Amino acid sequence: MVDGVRVLSPEDAAILVWRRAAPDQRIGRLLDIMRDGPVDAEALRRRLPEHGRIPARAQLAEVVDLARAGVQSMLEHVAATQVFVGPEWQGWERQGEVIAVGVALHPDMLHRDAKVAVELDSRRYHSDDQARRKDLERDALLVAAGYSVIRLTWEDVTRRPEWCRARAREALAVRQR
């Protein structure tokens, strides 16, 4: 309580957002809060046992665990849970750091040994001219650091997942020769 007003921690507020959001919006909202807001995935995971009934608790815990592993957006969530799933993809890092010409970059997926980076581009963050220029600059920096870059869109990931897997497999095969 602060001055007689009940105050929630950021983590408790995030759980409240999960409770009140429409089921089809929960994952995206929670990921946005953890990426953009003051909510730390580790702290949120520790708060879960303090709450009684939470709708889709197991799903909430899974989303938090994926965020702890580097998943930051709904598109990355779809890629991690529906496209790049299984032992074949365990050698990939999410948001792994690459220093390129003195700039720290964090590709959405990174195969460090083969030097392949996958960037997942949603319309929300990659559709205007300024965002496109920033993406091109990131690609140039990653290439300067020796990485091949694969860019996949929401449409690619959701409508042709096997095509996405094939592109990543092909890039690995070429780079590991």
Sequence and secondary structure as in RCSB ss.txt:
>XXXX:A:sequence
MVDGVRVLSPEDAAILVWRRAAPDQRIGRLLDIMRDGPVDAEALRRRLPEHGRIPARAQLAEVVDLARAGVQSML
EHVAATQVFVGPEWQGWERQGEVIAVGVALHPDMLHRDAKVAVELDSRRYHSDDQARRKDLERDALLVAAGYSVI
RLTWEDVTRRPEWCRARAREALAVRQR
>XXXX:A:secstr
 BTTB    HHHHHHHHHHHS TTTHHHHHHHHHHHSS  HHHHHHHGGG S  TTHHHHHHHHHHHHTT  SHH
HHHIIIIIS SGGGTT BSS  EEETTEEE  SEEETTTTEEEEEE HHHH SHHHHHHHHHHHHHHHHTT EEE
EEEHHHHHH HHHHHHHHHHHHHHHT 
